[in-house]
Amino acid sequence: MIEVENLTRVFRTYKKRPGFWGGVRGLFARDFEETAAAKDISFRIGEGEFVGFLGPNGAGKTTTLKMLSGLIQPTSGRARVAGFDPKLRENAYRRIFALVLGQKNQLWWDLPARESFTLLRAIYGVPAAEFAAALDELVGLLGVAAKLDVMVRELSLGERMKMELIAALLHRPRVLFLDEPTIGLDVVSQKAVRQFLKDYNRRHKVTIVLTSHYMADIKELCERVIVIHRGTKIYDGALAGLETAGPDGRMKIIGFRPDPDEPAAAIAFPADWKSPRGQTVRSEDGKFTIRVPASRVVAVSQEIMAAGPVADLTIEDVPLEEIITELFAQPVSGKKES
């Protein structure tokens, strides 16, 4: 459904020299700086896939989505979406995709959502019967029937985002690009949007590319993720494979708390206690946490139990946020497939 080969976008920005005379000199000789927002990015996404597109602020996520939407032109490389070249901006292509930007509005602020939907129906040329069926389904899935005749400016942030999703899906697109759709929403609204996207993807096999800084969105919705950093792809594969993508491979976190009722615990586990098998040890409010390779979990747990009295012991996965942060901290030298 989506094919991207060596897609690159370079932005050229003017660097003004400081002061008045710097501005005057800039009239005759200007200094420019080039920034590669996306650099030689390549990937393929099949029909019906729900793919997470991750990266820190400024990594090039939104730039890539805008190139795939035809909003900006690539400097080099090529892309095909459902057989179309996005940069040509053909009307037939505009009818098969939708782009939702979490911080941008596509609805008319001073109109009820229902009237905005009617306008969009005319713009996309959706037959009346298809429009009515799509609107009924989307409104039912999102539970916003009572809000259709309320001015958009008077809706809550969560309600507006639901209306934005309806507006994007009224023409039954085959591809949906979502850029931070849950940004700023409360926990209840985030959960409602995630459940809607999951159900809609399952019902209609829409290909969805999602960017989000909320790892709950990614973990709940995406089986595959693409990670980019400084404009370069550094990981493309299964979400579960990220556990081994860090510099130290798959890791676990062992947490334990010495038994406060046992005087021997204070002797066995002093504040600076170190496990010879653990990678790191730290103490917070009397609790120790040790990060160890997955293959050493049993051995380190046995060592802890043998060292002294322990009140409780837990074994957890390293949070996805930490794994991705470590990926970003590594030098950008290429991509990792999994």
Secondary structure, DSSP 8 states (H G I E B T S, - for coil): -EEEEEEEEEEEEEE--SSHHHHHHHTTS-EEEEEEEEEEEEEEE-TT-EEEEE--TTSSHHHHHHHHHTSS--SEEEEEETTB-GGG--HHHHTTEEEEETT---S-TTSBHHHHHHHHHHHHT--HHHHHHHHHHHHHHHT-GGGTTSBGGGS-HHHHHHHHHHHHHTT--SEEEEESTTTT--HHHHHHHHHHHHHHHHHH--EEEEE-S-HHHHHHH-SEEEEEETTEEEEEEEGGGGGGTSTT-SEEEEEEEE-TT-HHHHHHS-TT---TT-SEEEEETTEEEEEEEGGGHHHHHHHHHHHS-EEEEEEEE--HHHHHHHHHHS------B-
